[in-house]
Amino acid sequence: MRVGDFHLTYCTNIHPGESWAETFAAWQTHVPGIRAQVAPEQPFGLGLRLSDLASREIWRHDGLEILKDWLAWQNCYVFTINGFPFGGFHRTRVKDDVHRPDWTDPKRLGYTQRLFRLLGELLPPGQDGGISTSPLSYAPWWSDPAPAYAQAAHHLGQLVADLWRTEQDHGQWLHLDLEPEPDGLLEDTPTTLAGFTEYLFPLVAGYLRKRLQISLEQAEEVARRHLRVCYDVCHFAVAFEDHAQALAQLAAAGIGIGKFQISAALRVPVQQPGALAALARYHEPTYLHQTVARLPQGPRLRYPDLDRALAAPEAQAAPEWRVHYHVPIFLAEAGPLQTTQPDLEQVLALPNLADYSRQLEVETYTWDILPSDLQLPIGASVARELEWVRGKLAQR
């Protein structure tokens, strides 16, 4: 839905479903009620998520035409797709497998090409559209990241060439939005700056110069136009980033923002009585919950999952931890724990926010694994999150 200068939506990855039939049934079940609560009288934007399986099956049995008719009937439009999770994402062990296949694998390219074909069919005229994707790969898999960047850039070059031709032929501006996250090859501002400027832009531009028969300068402009960042506020908050500074640094390096994912992490005041005991309830077997502990002095301590942090005596000397666990954005506290809601307030209050991107997507995908006292009916929860964002935007 439009809120001032922005398109605000939520990501349908919160609704379990891997086949096209399951995915579409979930949208039919949940979207009308959410739209009726937050946007009954205006078009309602959707951030779609389709698995690899669904991205193949939708082209059969008139699936695309049925979807178009349903979107028109529901007064919904699509401007972004979450292409990060390739396969199963709910009610199964995901952990580091969320990165498989990574951008070194041609399967990731094929999947993303199918998603862009779908987005091109659904995108309203004059609207730019993006697909968020993995931060190239999972950093612990690589002792030397250079080969990963080289292989990934080859596949990204093929994709960007397709996106460039689409814009030339049909006037649609489509962009791939790489999503930095803890322990990704791209995980914070320093790794994102280095990854784009030292590897991706030069390597992809070199590929495009040959493939498209254009100058190297033109090729780099094409790469910068179609390769952007999905700025997930939760992920940058886990890294203890100052968002205004991070965004300014990315802009200064010519790295665009495709969309903001509006999400919050857990903040743990370690010395608060009961905080670590309360935090233990959040350890679960589905997703990675990378944890960063900020010590009063010295380097930050990083742990690949919450159980590792809870078992580390040295981490308990830190005043504060940040945990990659998406929690409802309307919560400032959860018992003795806190959330990174202030980070969201900082981002949404930026006077130049629209200069970075006008696309905002709420992405709290943990409703079915939250502690029971935080679980709410999914429709009411999503509506409450969207209303919270709309209220913050109204205060600008």
Buried (B, 14 or more C-beta within 10 A) or exposed (E): BEBEEBBBBBBBBBBBBBBBBBBBEBBEEBBBBBBEBBBEEEBBBBBBBBBBBBBBBBEEEEBBEEBBEBBEEBBBBBBBBBBBBBBBBBEEEBBBBBBBBBBBBEEBBBBBBBBBBBBBEBBEEEBBBBBBBBBBBBBEBBEEBEEBBEBBBBBBBBBBBBBBEBBEEEEBBBBBBBBBBBBBBBBBBEBBBBBBEEBBBBBBBBBBBEBBEBEEEBBBBBBBBBBBBBBBBBBBBBBBBEBBEBBBBBBEBEBBBBBBBBBBBBBBBBEBEEBBEBBEBBBBEBBBBBBBBBBEEEEEBBBBBBBBBBEBEEBEEBEBBBBBBBBBBBBEEBBBBBBBBEBBEBBBEBEEBEEBBBBBBBBBBBBEBBEEEBBEEBBEBBBBBBEBBBEBBEEB
